[in-house]
Amino acid sequence: MFGIVRNIVIIFLVLSIAYALLSFTARVKERLRLEAEWDSQTEIFRETGDKTKFMADGMKAYARSYRPKLFLGVFIIPSVIIMGLVYLAQIS
């Protein structure tokens, strides 16, 4: 029993690290995309707008999108596969 708990904890830690790296990388890429979009705007837009507000609004829109929520599949999909394999191993 102790071996199963230890393996679950190790798997959870590995998946947590993978999720953190994936989430961090995606947020950095989104921030770079927003900066590139800001830099490509016309001078009139830059004079009337505020870059920090533009970046904050863009990151809020990113947080509400489906992409960050899909990263939770890092936990769900491997967990379902492992539970299915354990179930099949117990049956046979």
ABEGO torsion letter per residue (X at the ends): XAAAAAAAAAAAAAAAAAAAAAAAAAAAAAAAAAAAAAAABBAAAAAABBAAAAAAAAAAAAAABAAAAAAAAAAAAAAAAAAAAAAAAAAX
